[in-house]
Amino acid sequence: MDSSCEERQLLVDRMGANTLNIEEFQMEQRWNSLREKASEEDLTEFEKTGSLYQAGIDKQGRPVIVFIGKWFKPGSVDMEKAVLYLIRTLEPIADRDYSVVFFCTRTNSENYLTYWSLKDIYFKLPYHYKKNLKAFYIVHPSMWTRLTTWWFSTFMAPAIKEKIHNIYAVTELDAHILSTQFDIPMFIQEHDMSINGLRYYQP
């Protein structure tokens, strides 16, 4: 009786392991296909938005990815190509530590991804993309952004919670990344001056 139970448990364990291996293999296949498509697809239209690009390094020597939220409009772009462009941008650097700067300045509902779209994109990316992301800076975060990132990092991706940093003035960013490493669009500088003007005033 005991021997029979052990045999059944062994069979269950083996089947479970095989199922896991198959799932891992299928996930790897999907990822390889997605990565290959990202390298081959014509993504010129999304690139023209100027919303996502690599720019310089942070003070730890890590590559920096910049995302301009105001220039990204999910309802006006092909989201499949947007994801492929994200992969194309991250792929050359994501095998080592990197940082992201998200300028949330003057964004509104037309610039926001839904929670479920955000979740879908996050789980399409491989583990090392998430592991090697060391800091995610959100400049001029909106209420929607703060709530969404809190919810997402609390319930869906707790591993990135400590990596998220809200930045309320461009000068605060200089503590982590020299702003001279990349060109900050004028509308961001103007907005920053309008809400933080006194920070720059030297009597």
N, C-alpha and C positions, 0 to 999 in steps of 0.2 A: 504493500500500500504506500509506504513511505517512498519506495523507489519509483513507483508510478508517478507520484506527485512531483518528485524531483525532475523526472523526465519531462513532464508537462511544462514545468517552470522553465526548464532549459530550452524547450522548443519555443515557448513564448518569448524568452529573452533573445533567442536567435532571430526570430521573426521581427521583433522590435528593432534590433540592431540593423537587420537588413532593410527594414522600412526606412529607418533613419538615414542609412547610407544612400538609398535611392533618392530620398528627398534632398539630401545634400548634393548629390550628383545633378539632379534636375535643377536645383537652384544655381549651381555653378554653370550649367549649360545656359540657363536663361541670362545670367550675368555676362557670360562671354559673348553671347549673341547681342546683348544690349551694348556692350563696350565696342564690339566690332562695328555695329551700326552707327554708333556715335562718331567713330573715326572716319566713316565713309560717307555719311549723309551730308547733303548740302544744307548747311545751317546758316547760310548767309543772312536770311531774313531776320532770324532772331539775333544774330550778332549785331545787326544794324541798330537794335534797340539801345546798345551800349550799357545795358543794365548789369552785366556780369563780366568780370575780367580779373586777371591776375595783376597785382601791382606791388612790386617791391617786397621788402621783408619787415618783420616786426623787430623789436629790440632783443628778442631771443634768437634772431637769425632765421625765423621761420617764414616761409612764403605766405603772402597775404592774398586772399581772394576778396574782391570788393563787389558788393551787390547794391545797386541803386534802386530802391523800392519804387520810387516815383516813376521810373522809366519802364517798369514792368507791369503789364496789364494782362492778366490771365484771360480775360474775355476777348482780347484782340490778337493773341498769339496762338500758335499751334503748341499746345502743352506737351505733346510727345517730343517735339523738336526742342522745346525748352529744357526738358529733362536730359535729352541727348547732349545738348550744349553744356549743361551743368557737368555731365560726365566727362565730356571732352576737356573742359576747363580744369576739373579736379584730377583727372587721370595722371598727368605728368608729375604731380606733386604729392598725391595722397598716400604714397608709400612711405612718407616721412611726416613729421609733425608740421602742421600748418594752422593758420588763423583765418577767420572770416570777419569782415567788417560789413555790417548791414546798415546802410543809411535809410532809416525809416522816415526821414524828413518829408513833411507835407504829403504823406500818403493818405489815401482814403479808401473807401470800399472797393473801388475799381482796381486797386493795386493788391488786394488781399487774396491769398489762396484760402479755400475752405479748409477746415480742420481735416477733413477726410482726404483732400488732395495732398495736404502736407504729410499726413500719415503714409499715404501711398508712395510718395516720392522717397520718404525716409527709409521705408522698408525695401525699396528697390536697390538702395545703395549697399555695397558690401561692408562687412564688418570693419575692415581696415580704414575705410573712409571716415567712419565714426570714431574709431579708436584714436586715429592720428589727428583729428580735430582737437586742438588744445585750447582754443579760445574763440568765442563767438560774441563779437561786440555789436550791440544794437545802439546806433546813434540816433538821438531824438525819438525814443520809443513812444508809440501811441498807446492809448489805453487798450485797444484791441490787441496790439502786439504783446503787451505785457501780460494780458490775460491768457492769450493763446500759448505763449511760450511757457508760462507757468503751468497751465493745464497739461500741455504736451510733455514737458520735461518731468512733471510729477507722476503722471499716470501712464504715459506711453514710452518715454525714453529717459528714465531717471539717471542713466549714466552720463548724460550731457548737462544735467542741471547745474553743476558747479562750473561748467564751462561758459555759461551765458552771463554776460555783463552788460547792464544798461548804462549807456553813456549819454549824459544830458547836455554836454557842451563839447565842441570839437577840441577845445584845449585839453579836456580830460583824456582824449584819445592819445595825445602826445605822450602820456605816461607809459603807453604800451607800444604805440606805433608812431613814428615820426610822420606827421601829416604831409611833410615835404616829399615823402616816398611816392605820392600819387596826387593827381590833380583832383581837388574837391570841386564839384560843379558849383557855379556861382549861386544858384538858388539855395543850395545848402548853406553856403557862407552867409548869404543875406538873412536866411531864417535864423541861423545861429546868432548873428549879430542882433537881430530884433528881440530875441528872448534872453540873450546873455550879454547884452551890450556892456553892462556895468562890470562884468568880469574882465573886460579888456581895457577898462578905463584906468589910466595911471595918472593920479593927480600930481 
